[in-house]
Amino acid sequence: MIVDWLKDRWYQATGFLILMISIVFRFYDLELKPLHHDEGVNGYFLTELFTKGIYRYDPTNYHGPTLYYIALVFSKLFGLETFVIRASVAIFGVLMVSLVLSLNRYLGKIGSLAAAAFLAVTPGMVYISRYFIHETFFVFCSLVIVLCVLRFLEGIEPSAFAVLTLAIICFVCFLPSLNAIYLFPIQSESVATVLKILILAFESVIIYLILRSILDYKNGQLVYPLLSASFLALFFATKETAFITIGTMLIALLCIWVWRRLYGGMLEAKSLNDDLAPIELGWTTLKQRIKSRNDAFIILGACFVTFVYVSAVFFSSFFTYPHGIIGAIEAYNFWARTGVKDHIGETSLYLKWLWKLEYPLVLLAFLGILIAFLKAKHKFAMFVALWAFGLFIAYSLIPYKTPWLILSFLLPMCLISGYAINEMARSRLKTFRVFGGLLFIFAFAVLTYNAYDLNFRRYDDDSLTYVYAHTRRPFLEMVRKIDYYAEKSGKGRMAAVDIVSPEYWPLPWYLRDYEHASFYGRIVDIRNSELIIAEKGKQDADVFRKYRANYKIDGIYPLRPGVDLILLVRKDIADENAKSYEEAFGF
């Protein structure tokens, strides 16, 4: 009893430490690197939603609405700031680590700790978790779906966290009813506010009754299927590539059934006291959970309605833009065309990218796949192995390649790597146990150093994986100079800034508070603006001809590889060290 208690305490303490490491890596100095081009675009959509209440799903954007609505909640609570919008993503990176810790029945206690540790410090997971883009929540959804299916097959009562999550989803999905007040000519804001409060109170009662009925149905049997359906909807509402992951998972299940039918396993009974789940994850267990056709009809029907409704809520912008639902279907046509035209990469590119910073995971994942299929004993390990390998193959075969897509198979790679460590640590052979421990220490050390180097030192070094046409760090110095000259002019945020460069993202995010920031994207006539931003090289001659009489050059700042920006300052507010055109360019 005491030994078991100590083991549990050791597991909890180690898990807590891993969770703290993941928090530090994802939240420390979150504003350090400037926003990427894509972050700037996402920031623009969020700003429109935040300030005007408008978001319309565009299928040509290749991404869904969930990121903006999640960030909207954070921004309303804490402000529209860089730290806040990135924190709205980083928190899901931390939650992924915490969820992996709950897989101890399927990866083993050592395995779940190892997998969580890898996930906490893997350079790619950390780097993209510190980005305001869709991938982190996208991968989080895939993990939640898998966990919900596992919990349903286990037949356990839903946890308080699961019920709370379902309650939040219900509450969000009932928010469109607030739009009803706009059907009436209400002039007073106070009256509108009172009506909204009354509607929310009524909704809360309805949600309570719905949750009560769900929990009363066979001890909450519906909770995990409904959560799975909800997150499946959110999965597709985040990125269209969700179908690749779901398809891979279904194929993985089929392959496991075939493999176990043909192959009994070579390494059975070679480990100490197997601590992995004794539950048979298969058709037999599913039939035990769904005992009748009536149960099947209720569960499948409820899941279908939930999936359709949650999808409709988000794609239609809470039923304010019905065409978004049609756009959700049209998106796959646009995505298919993009997949063969833009960001083309060779088949082996993902392996090369992975090997640069995460080669320990590549080796451990390969080892975990071998162990899982040679044993043919642990179905979940086999599933995770095929989840990782299948997605790696699928994305490698698709011509379209960007580093952040790696996250989809990096998650199951961490899981199967943790399983490999667990099986070595549980081996009867001392040599294997020692080797497993040394391998974990080596992998964790390499990943931790690379994560630190990538995220806090060389975060804009294009030679590293995940740094993909990233904004250069001197860009933030230019932003500070813009703020400096705006204050010096006496106008502050009312100063006029003309952006004539055709390349300027993510500048709209950093100038969101400047009411007179104008993004022309081309050379225009001067209008006595305090500041002008032009592109070095392509616009030199036109800038010299148009602006040299009234402006000086504060400096040249790199935006991203191959693009430099010129900051022009009106002569009456320019510092003494600002240069004339002749001094700067030798005209």
N, C-alpha and C positions, 0 to 999 in steps of 0.2 A: 504493500500500500504506500509506504513512505517513498520507495523507489519510483513508483508510478507518479506520485505527486511531484517529486523532484524532476522527473522527466518532463512532466507537463509544464512546470515552472520554467525549466530550461528552454523548452520549445517556445513558450510565450515570450520570454525575455529576448531570445534570439530573433523571433519574429518582429518584436517591437523595435529592436535595434535596426533590423533591415528596413523597416518602415521609415524610421527616422533618417536613414541614409538616403532613401528615395526622396524624401521631402527636401532634404538639403540640396541634393543634386538638381531637383526640379524647380525649387523656389528661390534659391540663393542668387542674388543679383540678377533677377529675371529681366531687367531692362538693359543688361550689359551689351548685348549685340543689337544693332539696329534692325528694324523690321525688314524682312525679305519682301521682294516684289509681291508675292502672293499674299503675304500677311497684310500688306498695304491695301490690296484690292479687297480682302475680307474686311479690313478695318473700315473701308469706304462703305460697304454694304451695311455694316453694323452701325456706322454713324448715321446713315439715312434712316435706319430702323429706330435708332435711339432718339434722333431729333425730330423726325417727321412721322414716325410710326408706320413707315412704308417699307415693305419687302415683297418683291415679286419673284417667284422662282423662275429662273431662266435655264432651260435645258441645255443651252449652248455653254453654260458656265461649268458644266460637268460635275457640279457639287450641289448637295442638297441644303436645306434651310436650317438643320438642327444647330450647327455651330453658332449661327447668329442669334438664335433665340436663347440658347444657353448663355452666351456672352451677354445678351441683353439683361438677363436677370442679375448677373454679377455687376454689370455697369450701372444698373439702376440702384443697386445697393451700395456700391463702393466708388462709383465715378467712372467716366469714360477715359481711362488711362491705360498706358502700355502695360504696366504691371498687372492691372486687373484683367485685361482681355487675355493675356498669356496665362494668368493664374486660372482662368476659366477652363483652360485646356490642361494645364499641369496637374490639376487636382484629379483628373481621370487617369493620368499616369500613375499617381500614387494609389488610387483605388484599385488599379489593375494589380499592383504588388500585393495589396491586402487581400484581394480575391484569390490570388494564387496560393497564399498561405492557407486558405481553406481547403486546398486540394490534397491535404495530407493522407486522406483515405485512398487516393488514387495514384499519388506519386510517392507515397511514404513520407514520414515526418522529415527525414533528412532530405528527401527529394523535393518536397514543397519548399523547404527553407532554401535549398540550393537554387531552385528555379526562381523563387522570389528575389534572392540575392542577385542572380544574373539579370533579372528584369530591372532591378533597382539601379544597376550601374552600367548596363549595356549602352555604349555610346550613342547608338541610333535612337533607342527609346528615350534616352535623356534629352538628346538634341531636339527631336521632333516634339517631345512633350513641352519644350520651352518655346514652341512655335505656335502662333495663332492660325493654325490650319486644321483641316478636318481629320487627319489621320489618327490621332490619338484616341479621340472619341469613337471613331470607326472601329479600331481594333478592340477598344473596351467593350463595345457592343457585341463583338464576336465572342469574347470571353464570357460575358454575361449570359448569352444564349446557351452556350455549352454548359455552364454551371446550372442554369435553370432546368435543363433537360436532365442533368445528373440528379439534382435534388428531387425532381418528380419521380425518376426511376427508383430512388432510394425509398420513396414513400414516407418521408419524414414530414412532420408538421412544419409549416412555413415559419421562418424566423421573424422576429420583430422588424429587422431591417428590410426583409422582403416585403412585408405588409406595408411598411412605411413607403417604400419605393413605389409600390402599386398605388398607394393613396396619392402620392405626388403626381404620378402619371394621370390618374383619374381627375385630379384637380386641374391640371394643365389642359386636359382634353375637354373640360367643361367651361373653360374660359371664353370660348366663342359666344356663349350666351350673353356675355356683357355687351355684345354688339347690338342687342335688342333695344337698348335705350336710345340708340341713334335713329330708331324708326319713328320716334316721337319728337315733336318740336320743343325740346327742353332748352330754355334760355339760360337758366341759372346753373352755374357750375356746382354750387352747393347741393342743389336738388339732384343733379346727375351723380354726385359723389354718394349721396345717401342711397340712391337707387342701386348703385353698384355694390354698396355694402350689403344691402338687403338681398340682392341676387347672389352674392358670394355666400351669405349666410344660408340661403335656401339650398345652394349647391352643396355646401358642406353637409347639410342634413341628408341630401340625396346620396352623396358619396359615402357617408357613414352607412346608410342602409344597404347600398350596393356591396360595400366591403363586408358588412355583417352577413349578407346572404352568401357571399363567396366563401367566407370562413366557415359558415355553417354547413356548406356542402361537403360532406365526407371529410371533415377535419381539415378543411382548407386545401383539398386536392387540386382545386382550380388555380390557386395562386401562382404556382410556378409555370404552368402552361400559359397563363395570361401574361405573366412577366416576359416569358420567352417570345410570345407573339408581339408584345409591345416593343421589345428591343429589336426584334426582327424588322418591324416597321421603321424604327429609328435608324437601324442599320442601313436600310435602303434609302432613307431620307437624308442620310449623311453623304454617301457616295454611291454612284451607280454600280461600281465594281463589287458591290455586296454579293451579286449573283455568282461571282467567281468563287468566293469563299464558301457560300452555301453549297454550290455544286461540288466543290472539292470535298466538303464534309460528307455529303451523301455518297459520293464515289468511295470515300474512305471506308464507310460502313459496309458497303458491298464487298470491297476488297478484303476486309477483315473476316467477313462471313466465309468467303471462298478460301482464304488462307487457313483458317482454323478447321475447315472441312477436309482440306487436303493434307494438313501438316499438324502433327501433335505437339511439337516442341522438343527441342534437344536439351534444354538446360533446366528442366523441371527439378525441383527439390534440391537445388544447389545453393540456396541462400538460407540465412538464419531467420527463424520466426518471421515469415512474410507478414509485414504490417500493412499491406495494401488491401483495399476493400474486397471483401468476399462476395459482394453483390455481382451477379452475372448481368452485365450490361448488354442486353440483347432482346430479341423478340419475346422470349419467354417472360422476362421481367416486365416488359411493356404490357403483355396480356394480363399479368397479375395486377397491375395498377389500373388497367381499364378492363373491368370485369364483365361488362355487358355492352351490347350494341347501343343501349340507351346512354351509357356513360361516354362511349366513343362519340356519339352524336352531340352530346352536350359539350364535351371538351373541344372537339374539332370545330363545332359551330361557334362557340364562344371565342376561340382563338382566331377564327376567320374574321368574325365581326370586329374584334379588337384590332387585328392587323390592318384591315381596310380603314377603320375609323381613325386610328392614330396616324396612318399614312396620309389620309385626306386632310386631317387637321393641319399638319405641317406643310404639306405641298401646296395647300390652298391659302397659306398664311392665315390660319385660323378662320377660314371661310370668308376671307375678304378678297380673295383672288382665285375664283373657281378654275380658271384656265391652267393654274399650276398643276392640277391633278392630271390634265391631259399632257402637260409638259413633262410630267414624271415618266410617262410612257414614251414620249418622243425622244427623251434624253438618250435612250439606248442607240438610236440611229446616229445621233451626233457623236456619241462616245465611240461607236464602231469606226466612224470615219477618222476620228482623232487617233485611234489606236494604231493606224497604219500610216499616218502622215507626219505627226509632230513628235519631237523628242525620241527619235529612232535610236536604238542601241543594239549592239550585237547580243546574241543569245547568252553568251557567258558573262555579260556585264555585271549582273547581280552577284555572281560568285566572286568576281574580282573586287567589287565594292565591299562585300562582306569580309573578304580575306584581309583587306587593309587594316581594319580596326577590330574585327570580331572573329578572327580565325580560331580562338579557343572554342567559341560556340559552334563553329562549323564542324570542328573535330568531335566535340562532345555530342552534338546532335547526330552525327553519323554513327557514333558509338551507341547512342541511345536507340536509334532505329534498328541497328543490328541486334541488340539485346532484346528489344521488344518483340521482334519477329522470330528470333531463334527460340525464345521462350514460348511465344504464342500463348501466353498465360494471362497477361494483363491487357484486357481489351482497351481500356482507356489509354494506356501507353501506346498501343498499336494505332489507335485512332489519332492521337496527337502526332505520332511519327508520320502518318500519312497526311495529316493536316499540314504539317510543315513541308514535307517533301512535295506534296501535290501542289501547294500554292507556289513553291519555289519553281517547279517545272512550268506551271501555268503562266506565271508572270515572266519567266525567262523566254517562253515561246512567243509571247505578245511583243511586237516590235516597240511599242510605246514603253519607255523606261524613265523613271525618276527615282531618286534615292528613297523618298518617303514611302514608296510602295513596299519597300523591304519590310516595313513594320508588320504587314499582314502575316508574313511567315516568320518574322523574328520572334513574335510572341510564342507560337508553338515550338520554335527552336529552343527557347529558354526552358519550356516545360519538359521537352524530351531530354534536354541536357541535364536537368535536375533529376529526372528519372534514372539516367545513366549513373549519376553520382550515387543515388540511393541504392541501386542494385550492386554497385561495387562496394559500398559501405556495409551492405548486408551480406556480403559473400562469406562463405565458410572459410575461404582461403585468406589468411592474414595478408599475404602479398597484395591481393586485390584490394583489401580494405585500406592498406597504407597507400597504394597507388591512387585509389579513388580520392583519398584525403589530399594528397599532394596535387593531384590534377585539379581539384576544386580550388585550392589555394592559388595555384598558378593562374587558372582562368579568371578568378575573381580579381587578382592583383592586376593582370593585364587589362581587363575590361575597365577596372576602376581608374587606372592611370590614363587609358585612352579616352575615357569619358571626361576626365578632368582636362586633359590636353585639348580635346575637341571643343568642349563647351565653355571653357574659361580662358583659354590662351589663343588657340588658332581657329576660332569660330568663323572667321572669314577667309580661311585658307582653302582655295579651290582644289588643292592637291589631295584634300581629305574627303573621304566619303561623307555624304549628307550635306556638305557645303556646296550647294548647287546654284551657281550664279548669285551668290549672296551679296547683299549690300555691304560695302566696305566700311570699316569702323570710322574713317575720317568723315563720313557722311554726317555723323552725329555732331561733329565739330562745326560743319556748315549750318546745321540746324541751330546750334547754339549761337553762331554768328548772326543768323537771321533774327533771333530773339534779341540779341544785343543791339543790333542796329535799329530794330523796331522801337526799343525802349529809348535809344539815343535820339531818335527822331521826335520823341515826345508823343507819339501816337499809340505806342504799345501794340496791342492786337488789332488796332484799326489801321495799321500801316498797310500800304498797298504792296503786294508782291506779285510780279508778273513772271510766270513760268513759261518761257518760250521754247524750252527744250522739248523735243518729242519723247524723250525718255525721262521720266520723273518719279515713277513709283518707287518707294512708298511715301513720297513727300506729301501727298494729300492727307495722310494720317497725321503727320507732324505739324501741318499747317491748318488743321481742322478748326482751330479757334480764331484764325485770321479771316475776318469777314470779307476782306478785299484781296484775298489770294485768288488769282485768276490763272487757270491752267489752259493756255492757248495751244501749246504743242507746236507752235510755229512762230517765226519772227513777225512781230507786229510793230506798229508805230508807237513811239514813246508816249506815255500819258502821265509823265511826272511821278511815276511810282518810286517809292523809296528803294526798292530792290528788284533786280531782274535776275533770273536764273536761266542760263543758256547752256547748250551742249558744246563742249570743246571739240574742235576738229571740224565737224560738219557745218557748224554755224559761225566759224571764226570771221570770215569775210563779211557776212551780213551783220554780225554783231559790231564789228569795227565801223562799218559804214553807218549804221543806225544809231548807235549808242555812245560812241567815243566822246562826243562833245559834252555830254551831261553826266557820264558815269565813269567810275574807276573800278578796277578789278581788285576785290578783296583777296581772292584766291581761287585755286582750281582744286576741286574735291572729287575723288573717285566715287562713282555711284556703285558700279559693279564692273566685272571684267569687260574691258573694251568701251566703257562709257564713263566720261569725266564731265563734271558740271562746272560752269564758271559762275561765280557769285559776283554780280555787279552791284555797286552801291552808288547812289546819287552823290555827286561830288560834295554837296554841302554837309553831308553827314558822314562822309568817308573818313576813316582814320588816316593818320599821316603815313602809315606804312602801306596803304593801298596804292596800287600801281596804275599808271596810265597804260593805254593800249600799246604804245610804243615800247614801254619798259617791259611789259608782260610778254608781248609777241614779236617785238622787233619790226612792227609795221613801219 
